[in-house]
Amino acid sequence: MLTILERRSPAYTEALGRLARRGDSDLERVEPAVRQILDQVRQHGDEALRELSQRFDGRRPEHILLPDWRERAARVPPELRAALAEAADRVRRYHEHQRDAGFRYTEDGVELGQRVRPMRSAAVYAPGGKARYPSTVLMTAIPAAVAGVPRIVLLTPDPPDSVLAAAELAGVTEVVDAGGAQAIAAAALGTESVRRVDKIVGPGNLYVTCAKRLVFGLTDIDGLAGPSEILVVADDQAAPEVVAADLLSQAEHDEAAYPLLITLSRQQADAVSAEVVRQLALLPRRAIAEVSVREHGLCFVVEDLEEAARVASELASEHLALSVRDPDALFARIDAAGAVFLGDHTPEAAGDYAAGPSHVLPTGGAARFGSPLGVYDFLLRTSVIRYTPDAIRAQSELLQTLARMEGLEAHARAVAVRVRGAS
């Protein structure tokens, strides 16, 4: 079922090159439609949200801001709420390690530092559609809450009670009953019911991603999410059954997901591929996973772990599972990944739900320059500078020389006038 590519095959190099460009999403195709949605929300506010929900979701919400969402959250069965609460506690404890207190120090009479404060507001997007993910609410809202953001808005269409329970546990303060590009427009532009926010985070479909790109500058965003992906590196000691299960855990997300594998032998590649076929037949979401594996399931057979590390670095995958004898040694040789899962006993599913780190990760190779969502995404850093009279005198010549070198005489005089006044 997997397409197996051996090192000396021309298709091997071609496939790697194609995968390196997998982040080039087709946003241009949907951009005209998304611009129309943004304009409609800009002009007509809440009424546009209702009309667009009717057009795309077949429903016209009575309330844009849900008034009774906390009461609905309380209806979740106790066993499900307990599971959500335990996951929320684990995610919160992890992100508390990312707190940043800023710093101050003095050098030659100059006080320098960095003040760190939370943003005033953030919106977290949780998709509707094929599946609803309370876990995404935990993974987006909890980092914002730990950062100290006072206003956290959940954007999601027609949320089930489980999503609302996750919102309450995560520290959400408002719930907007809207999805798609129109929800992003409401958060970025504002409507009668929805006040603008400083940042929008969370994964969504192509329309959501395009809308986030278009509103960037009016508000901040976390990044442009593409299809989910996993890269498993498996040596010959890895159990094919376990490797196949990890690949399918991503394949069942979406037909566009990428289940990718690197092995050290054709024998291991064939064994894992056979397991994928066997396990596919047992999945409730077989139709989705089968398309993902058929269209995007690739196995690269490499000669050694050095080549495996090179390929993994080039792909910079969202999820990287290292099912090898010494995963730490291999990980040290890999440049970039969104999240790494070390050893045979660490399923990617743990990271999706309760390990602790946010499962909102850079996709499409963006791990080369991006990072997992975290507390730092919701913090504002301000540089702090204070000179004493002695300090400005000591640096006067340096500052004036540099200013005049750039032809900025007013800059130089702004220094000189202080030196005369400090004499």
Rosetta blueprint (number, residue, H / E / L):
1 M L
2 L L
3 T E
4 I E
5 L E
6 E E
7 R L
8 R L
9 S L
10 P H
11 A H
12 Y H
13 T H
14 E H
15 A H
16 L H
17 G H
18 R H
19 L H
20 A H
21 R L
22 R L
23 G L
24 D L
25 S L
26 D L
27 L H
28 E H
29 R H
30 V H
31 E H
32 P H
33 A H
34 V H
35 R H
36 Q H
37 I H
38 L H
39 D H
40 Q H
41 V H
42 R H
43 Q H
44 H H
45 G H
46 D H
47 E H
48 A H
49 L H
50 R H
51 E H
52 L H
53 S H
54 Q H
55 R H
56 F H
57 D H
58 G L
59 R L
60 R L
61 P L
62 E L
63 H L
64 I L
65 L E
66 L L
67 P L
68 D L
69 W H
70 R H
71 E H
72 R H
73 A H
74 A L
75 R L
76 V L
77 P L
78 P H
79 E H
80 L H
81 R H
82 A H
83 A H
84 L H
85 A H
86 E H
87 A H
88 A H
89 D H
90 R H
91 V H
92 R H
93 R H
94 Y H
95 H H
96 E H
97 H L
98 Q L
99 R L
100 D L
101 A L
102 G L
103 F E
104 R E
105 Y E
106 T E
107 E E
108 D L
109 G L
110 V E
111 E E
112 L E
113 G E
114 Q E
115 R E
116 V E
117 R E
118 P E
119 M L
120 R L
121 S E
122 A E
123 A E
124 V E
125 Y E
126 A L
127 P L
128 G L
129 G L
130 K L
131 A L
132 R L
133 Y L
134 P H
135 S H
136 T H
137 V H
138 L H
139 M H
140 T H
141 A H
142 I H
143 P H
144 A H
145 A H
146 V H
147 A H
148 G L
149 V L
150 P L
151 R E
152 I E
153 V E
154 L E
155 L E
156 T E
157 P L
158 D L
159 P L
160 P L
161 D H
162 S H
163 V H
164 L H
165 A H
166 A H
167 A H
168 E H
169 L H
170 A H
171 G L
172 V L
173 T L
174 E E
175 V E
176 V E
177 D E
178 A L
179 G L
180 G H
181 A H
182 Q H
183 A H
184 I H
185 A H
186 A H
187 A H
188 A H
189 L H
190 G L
191 T L
192 E L
193 S L
194 V L
195 R L
196 R L
197 V L
198 D L
199 K E
200 I E
201 V E
202 G L
203 P L
204 G L
205 N L
206 L H
207 Y H
208 V H
209 T H
210 C H
211 A H
212 K H
213 R H
214 L H
215 V H
216 F E
217 G L
218 L L
219 T E
220 D E
221 I E
222 D L
223 G L
224 L L
225 A L
226 G L
227 P L
228 S L
229 E E
230 I E
231 L E
232 V E
233 V E
234 A E
235 D L
236 D L
237 Q L
238 A L
239 A L
240 P H
241 E H
242 V H
243 V H
244 A H
245 A H
246 D H
247 L H
248 L H
249 S H
250 Q H
251 A H
252 E L
253 H L
254 D L
255 E L
256 A L
257 A L
258 Y E
259 P E
260 L E
261 L E
262 I E
263 T E
264 L L
265 S L
266 R H
267 Q H
268 Q H
269 A H
270 D H
271 A H
272 V H
273 S H
274 A H
275 E H
276 V H
277 V H
278 R H
279 Q H
280 L H
281 A L
282 L L
283 L L
284 P L
285 R L
286 R H
287 A H
288 I H
289 A H
290 E H
291 V H
292 S H
293 V H
294 R H
295 E H
296 H H
297 G L
298 L E
299 C E
300 F E
301 V E
302 V L
303 E L
304 D L
305 L H
306 E H
307 E H
308 A H
309 A H
310 R H
311 V H
312 A H
313 S H
314 E H
315 L H
316 A L
317 S L
318 E L
319 H E
320 L E
321 A E
322 L E
323 S E
324 V L
325 R L
326 D L
327 P H
328 D H
329 A H
330 L H
331 F H
332 A L
333 R L
334 I L
335 D L
336 A L
337 A L
338 G L
339 A E
340 V E
341 F E
342 L E
343 G L
344 D L
345 H L
346 T L
347 P L
348 E H
349 A H
350 A H
351 G H
352 D H
353 Y H
354 A L
355 A L
356 G L
357 P L
358 S L
359 H L
360 V L
361 L L
362 P L
363 T L
364 G L
365 G L
366 A H
367 A H
368 R H
369 F L
370 G L
371 S L
372 P L
373 L L
374 G L
375 V H
376 Y H
377 D H
378 F H
379 L E
380 L E
381 R E
382 T E
383 S E
384 V E
385 I E
386 R E
387 Y E
388 T L
389 P H
390 D H
391 A H
392 I H
393 R H
394 A H
395 Q H
396 S H
397 E H
398 L H
399 L H
400 Q H
401 T H
402 L H
403 A H
404 R H
405 M H
406 E L
407 G L
408 L L
409 E H
410 A H
411 H H
412 A H
413 R H
414 A H
415 V H
416 A H
417 V H
418 R H
419 V H
420 R H
421 G H
422 A H
423 S L
